[in-house]
Amino acid sequence: MATAAQGPLSLLWGWLWSERFWLPQNVTWADLEGPADGYGYPRGRHILSVFPLAAGIFFVRLLFERFIAKPCALHIGIEDSGPYQAQPNAILEKVFVSITKYPDKKRLEGLSKQLDWNVQKIQCWFRQRRNQDKPPTLTKFCESMWRFTFYLCIFCYGIRFLWSSPWFWDIRQCWHNYPFQPLSSGLYYYYIMELAFYWSLMFSQFTDIKRKDFLIMFVHHLVTIGLISFSYINNMVRAGTLIMCLHDVSDFLLEAAKLANYAKYQRLCDTLFVIFSAVFMVTRLGIYPFWILNTTLFESWEIIGPYASWWLLNGLLLTLQVLHVIWSYLIARIALKALIRGKVSKDDRSDVESSSEE
């Protein structure tokens, strides 16, 4: 029985690690076992180290939010309290839970007669009940401060590392002598830390604040984890470092704008959002497609030629670009509202609904 089971498992394992899929023509896994500087060549088993590291990052996040982010929030005047609680009412609660959270005029008039309340009072109750389900500002501030801190630190590390890397100045160096490009300790730590962080986000998003773009972010995390993992295994890490750094630069600006918004520093929020919007459009709709995709699709084809995992990785990179376009649309909507209202009212990528909806 055990021998019979080993046959299909061996076939599956062999298929998963097929040299024809992962490596260019005439390259084998044995070729990548040879000596190299630093950490040698990337191997699939290195990826296993990210899971305990992801758990450690999540634990550090809990400590950070409790002992650093929360005191900072309280210091600048963010209250440690939830929204105003709606007056208990069994009839309205049943309508809210089972029928609708936004009753129309006809239903409001019916409830008004049934409860002997005026329509304005019922509208107020539904507004308070909706706000009751929203996470408090303190929770949102702590979450954003953690992400801001990580993105800023990893971006600074990435820029410092890439500044002395030849492929930062000549992107065609990403493919010269590929895949025989040794893995340095700095590159290894950069990759593994980014991958562990996104694994921690993948699991924590189910307990974090509910967001309008939950599904898009779920797909984003899957694509990001897939890209980082696959590019590491087949040693496309040089291009991977450029992509990670390019994304981190706008991510920490977005979180900074959210922090200013939660702290009610409206002018600072507006300024940071304008800077974020400009950086996002330039990096995600300019540099990414015309610099990154150009080298992964065309320059790599010219230098090393396509192979199976090359097609998969470029497919994931193109999927990421589709997400960039979607987010650019959302950002443009916010910018348009800001021009009309004179301020950034909210981020369509983040909060469930505005507190001033009615």
C-alpha positions, 0 to 999 in steps of 0.5 A, spaced: 500 500 500 505 504 501 509 503 495 503 504 491 502 511 494 509 513 493 508 512 485 503 518 484 507 522 490 513 521 486 510 523 480 507 529 483 513 531 486 517 530 480 512 534 476 512 540 481 520 541 480 521 539 473 527 542 470 523 543 464 518 548 467 523 552 472 529 553 468 532 555 461 534 550 456 540 546 458 540 548 465 539 543 471 538 543 478 545 540 479 548 546 475 545 550 481 548 546 486 555 548 485 559 553 489 557 560 489 559 567 493 554 569 499 548 564 500 549 560 493 544 560 489 536 560 491 533 554 492 526 552 494 527 549 501 529 557 503 522 559 502 520 554 508 523 559 513 518 564 511 513 561 515 516 562 522 518 569 520 511 571 518 508 568 525 514 572 528 512 578 524 505 578 526 507 577 533 511 583 533 505 587 530 501 586 536 506 588 540 507 594 536 500 596 535 499 595 543 505 599 546 507 604 540 502 605 535 496 606 541 500 611 545 502 615 539 494 615 537 492 617 544 497 622 545 495 626 539 488 626 541 484 619 538 480 617 543 480 609 545 472 608 544 467 606 539 462 609 536 455 612 539 451 606 541 444 606 538 438 605 542 436 598 543 430 596 539 428 589 537 423 591 531 429 596 528 434 591 529 430 585 526 429 590 520 437 592 520 439 585 520 434 581 516 432 586 511 436 592 509 441 597 513 438 603 508 431 603 509 427 607 503 422 612 504 416 607 504 419 603 509 421 609 514 414 611 514 411 604 516 416 603 521 414 610 524 407 608 524 409 602 528 413 605 533 410 612 533 417 615 532 418 620 527 422 619 520 428 623 522 429 619 529 428 612 525 433 615 520 438 617 526 437 610 529 439 607 522 445 611 521 448 610 529 447 602 528 451 602 521 456 606 525 456 602 530 459 596 526 465 600 524 471 599 527 474 605 531 479 610 529 484 608 534 484 601 531 485 603 524 490 608 526 494 602 529 493 598 523 496 603 518 502 605 523 504 598 523 504 598 515 507 605 514 513 603 519 514 596 515 513 599 508 518 605 510 523 601 513 523 596 508 523 601 502 529 604 506 533 598 506 531 596 499 534 603 496 540 602 500 541 595 497 539 597 490 544 603 490 550 599 490 547 593 485 549 594 478 542 592 475 539 598 479 543 602 474 543 597 468 537 593 468 539 588 463 544 586 468 538 582 471 539 577 465 546 577 464 549 570 466 542 568 468 541 563 472 548 563 474 547 569 479 550 568 486 545 570 492 548 575 497 546 575 504 543 582 503 538 580 497 536 574 501 534 577 507 530 583 503 527 577 499 525 573 505 523 579 509 518 581 504 515 574 503 514 573 510 510 580 511 506 578 505 504 572 508 502 575 515 498 580 511 494 574 507 492 571 514 491 577 518 486 580 513 481 576 515 481 579 522 483 586 520 478 592 518 474 590 513 475 594 506 471 595 500 477 592 496 478 585 500 477 581 494 482 585 490 487 585 496 486 578 497 488 577 489 494 582 490 497 578 496 496 571 492 499 574 486 505 578 490 506 571 494 506 567 487 511 572 484 516 573 490 516 565 491 517 563 483 522 569 482 526 566 488 526 559 486 528 560 479 533 566 481 529 572 477 531 575 484 534 581 481 528 583 477 524 582 483 528 587 488 526 592 483 519 590 483 518 590 490 522 597 491 518 600 486 511 598 490 514 600 497 515 607 495 508 609 494 505 604 499 508 608 505 505 614 502 498 612 502 499 609 510 502 616 512 496 619 508 491 615 512 495 616 519 494 624 518 486 623 516 485 619 522 489 624 526 484 630 523 490 633 520 486 635 514 491 639 510 497 634 511 492 629 509 491 632 503 498 634 501 500 627 502 495 624 498 497 628 492 504 626 493 502 619 494 497 619 487 503 622 483 508 617 485 503 611 484 501 614 477 508 615 475 511 608 478 505 603 477 503 606 470 509 609 468 516 606 471 513 599 472 510 597 465 515 601 461 521 599 465 520 593 469 515 589 464 519 591 458 525 588 461 521 582 463 518 581 457 522 583 451 529 584 454 529 577 457 526 574 451 532 577 447 538 575 452 535 568 455 529 566 451 522 564 454 521 558 458 515 555 462 516 559 468 518 565 464 511 565 461 508 564 468 511 569 472 510 574 466 503 572 466 503 574 474 506 581 472 501 583 467 495 581 472 499 585 477 498 591 472 491 590 471 490 591 479 494 597 478 489 600 473 484 598 477 487 602 483 489 608 479 481 608 477 479 608 485 485 614 486 482 618 480 475 618 483 478 620 490 482 626 487 476 628 483 472 628 489 477 632 493 477 637 487 469 638 488 469 638 496 476 641 497 479 635 501 480 628 501 474 625 504 476 618 504 480 612 501 476 608 497 481 602 498 480 602 505 474 604 509 468 601 509 463 607 509 464 614 511 461 617 517 458 622 514 454 618 509 447 621 510 
